[in-house]
């Protein structure tokens, strides 16, 4: 139990991309945020190995990095799906049946808020408001918006994505 | 200086003082939870709010607000009382009140304040946390349901320790203090966080349910492990040291300790302690009376006379060592030595030949103000962790530039901006030589008043930075940059630790470091210093008292060689487990075998003691009075906190009895012995016991001026050609062999290990915890593997503390050992 042994999980991942991101920002003051954002862009989430790598190369404690990662909602410590399904739970959508939309999603994919399907295809996120109340109930799949949903329409949307790669 | 008025009292304080500090100066009490003297101001808890006339309309946090000229401060009013009470109510919304079973009870700042401000009911209601306690680690219990988020643990681990275990995680109500990935604590276990926590959120697990604080008797003594000389305040009850109490007022360590000092003192209460003298009868060691044992020892030593050898450990007090020296005279032998006999030669020969000194030239606190620091060997942190924390504070708070000459990475190399000159094993001297050569070539060396400049220049012909860089594998510019810094900054420090696992090159390293200290002007300059730090609690005392062979007589190595040829008639070994900790086990075995009469004096029936003819049970540091001299020449007093188990006696009492038995005089008390030793010990002449106060007494003063300024050329090492090389050393969690009897260190590192890097692990297809065999020229060792990224390719490390590893079968004092690896 020497000083670096942080009960490391030996998840074998290729650190080349993370190293490249760090190379890009290493001389910048306050490099941590852009580095973490860059790593997330490369890997889709922040793998634990990259936290230890960043800690070592930027000379920031791993605990501190973990503090930053858990503070900001933008960072994810688990792999995320190819399609991020954001189900709006704002007041308008709530009144117009967002609950049933979420249930429909769960019925098809078996995932609730912040969960990801095992094949890493879908991640569900219930969000407060996406600012499209006129289209309630509304969801977003990555950058595409689907409004005025019914259970029927939601079925179609989900099926469409399930058939895609 | 600024003048201000606090509660009607006028006070003058330094410009950098806060209102809180000014109030303290004026004797006015302001409550605090998140403030600590040794940490930077933070302002998290808000209980220190005060009124300032010039800042009317709101209350001001006194611990973060600087005192300014003319300020008029009121520290208590109805308004302040009300607000502080509200703050406490807020803190108690989620704090789980379980004072009856909380070990902090009786010395909990939150409990005391709640009582003082009579917070009997709470107007606010909120959720209580129900977080699991940290059950993974054996020493530090973290119960985050009691946490008030003052952040002291986070800050001390960063600002003082430099480990960075903790951080605030999550947001808002969910905020809590956690480790990376919110796992169980897995760190150095120095317990600084324990000492800082104002509530019962972080507690020492071994002390759980042992005693309420007011039941403990507190005794200030000096830690018996390393040469740092930290004050340990023993909390005793029922003649046992129950815990170590926080004390930042006494001694040199500012309340900081390492795992050994805080959790490693339990060996004094071990049930394995020797409680009676033992004498070998018909091949078996059997209990005997003191009379019989002492008679046998007196007779044996007297008849051996000049053919007796005395080998001492460096954890005996100055007074005991003084008596031991007298004893050698009474026996009529000059064969006297300590601690392996080779490892301290950097001080006794290296510094002696150059500076005319045998000690560090400056004190530890000066390092905090250093601008450039050179640490020779990364293991410096492992042998002297609390001094390492001073280095950390210099780096973090004074922006000191740290350079580390090391054959591996370590805690020091990971400090901010640390520059690591990572070299092939055994080449430290080469790098120091290159630095000297560079300073001389560039005209940066301060050669005025130095002897031997030309000779050194000639001798360093082969040590151009480029040549050394190629030979050692270190970047040439890094060597130059470090040398330049050391020579040009205002305050600089060179650190070098010595000890039993570092006997190779000791004299050479001392010489090379002293040369560099002379050329950079570090030696003898106020604010700068060359530190040669002994591994054991009284290593410096042993040198000061000259527990060394008299001219013409034998040192440890000579004694062992002579004894192994059957030429010594008696060996008297006090406080050393030579069979485990000395290089070349075979030699020690033969020496003990071939010597007719062997006496071992120790706390435990060590491997060495089990081979003796007479074993004398000695006392631990917690049971004695006397003085230790630490690695910065600070003489500090020990005070007995408990009595020895059974019939065990202090080494002092044993030596007294032996001296009397031999018909020689012996001082009646430790105090009398100090007076006598001070009169004959260089540097101690003017010291009397009453001069040794709470901060000890530094003989020779804060800055010790060199007696001579001789540059002495010294040859560098040669890298060995082997694919795999083993280096030996000390591990952070242990010190010598004594800590193997302490529950704390053993609960973290219980068995020997061989450390290697990831690349080697992959190549050799070895995983953490696998058993590995290392075959060297004179033997083989086997232990579990620890894979750590700090080890460079081809370099393995093994700690020397564990007898079961038999490391000294293959370690005979080499800088590096060529090994073949097999599973």
Contacts between the chains, C-beta under 8 A, distances in Angstrom:
chain1	res1	chain2	res2	distance
A	1	B	186	6.1
A	1	B	733	7.7
A	1	B	748	5.7
A	1	B	749	6.3
A	2	B	731	7.9
A	2	B	732	7.3
A	2	B	755	6.9
A	2	B	786	6.8
A	2	B	788	5.3
A	2	B	790	6.9
A	3	B	163	7.0
A	3	B	187	7.7
A	3	B	188	6.6
A	3	B	410	7.2
A	3	B	411	5.2
A	3	B	414	7.7
A	3	B	732	7.4
A	3	B	790	7.6
A	4	B	414	8.0
A	4	B	788	5.7
A	4	B	789	5.9
A	4	B	790	5.9
A	5	B	186	6.8
A	5	B	786	7.4
A	5	B	788	6.1
A	6	B	180	6.2
A	6	B	183	7.9
A	6	B	186	6.6
A	7	B	183	5.7
A	7	B	184	7.7
A	7	B	186	5.7
A	48	B	181	6.6
A	51	B	180	7.0
A	51	B	181	7.9
A	55	B	180	7.9
A	56	B	414	7.7
A	56	B	789	7.7
A	59	B	414	7.0
A	59	B	416	5.5
A	59	B	417	7.8
A	61	B	158	7.1
A	61	B	163	7.9
A	61	B	164	3.0
A	61	B	165	7.8
A	61	B	167	6.9
A	61	B	180	7.4
A	62	B	164	7.6
A	62	B	180	3.8
A	62	B	181	7.8
A	63	B	164	5.6
A	63	B	165	6.0
A	63	B	166	5.6
A	63	B	167	3.9
A	63	B	178	7.4
A	63	B	179	5.5
A	63	B	180	4.4
A	64	B	164	6.5
A	64	B	167	4.9
A	65	B	180	7.1
A	66	B	167	6.1
A	66	B	169	6.0
A	66	B	178	7.4
A	66	B	179	7.8
A	66	B	180	4.5
A	66	B	181	5.9
A	66	B	182	7.5
A	67	B	167	3.6
A	67	B	168	5.4
A	67	B	169	5.0
A	70	B	169	4.4
A	70	B	170	4.9
A	70	B	171	7.7
A	71	B	169	7.5
A	71	B	170	7.0
A	71	B	171	5.5
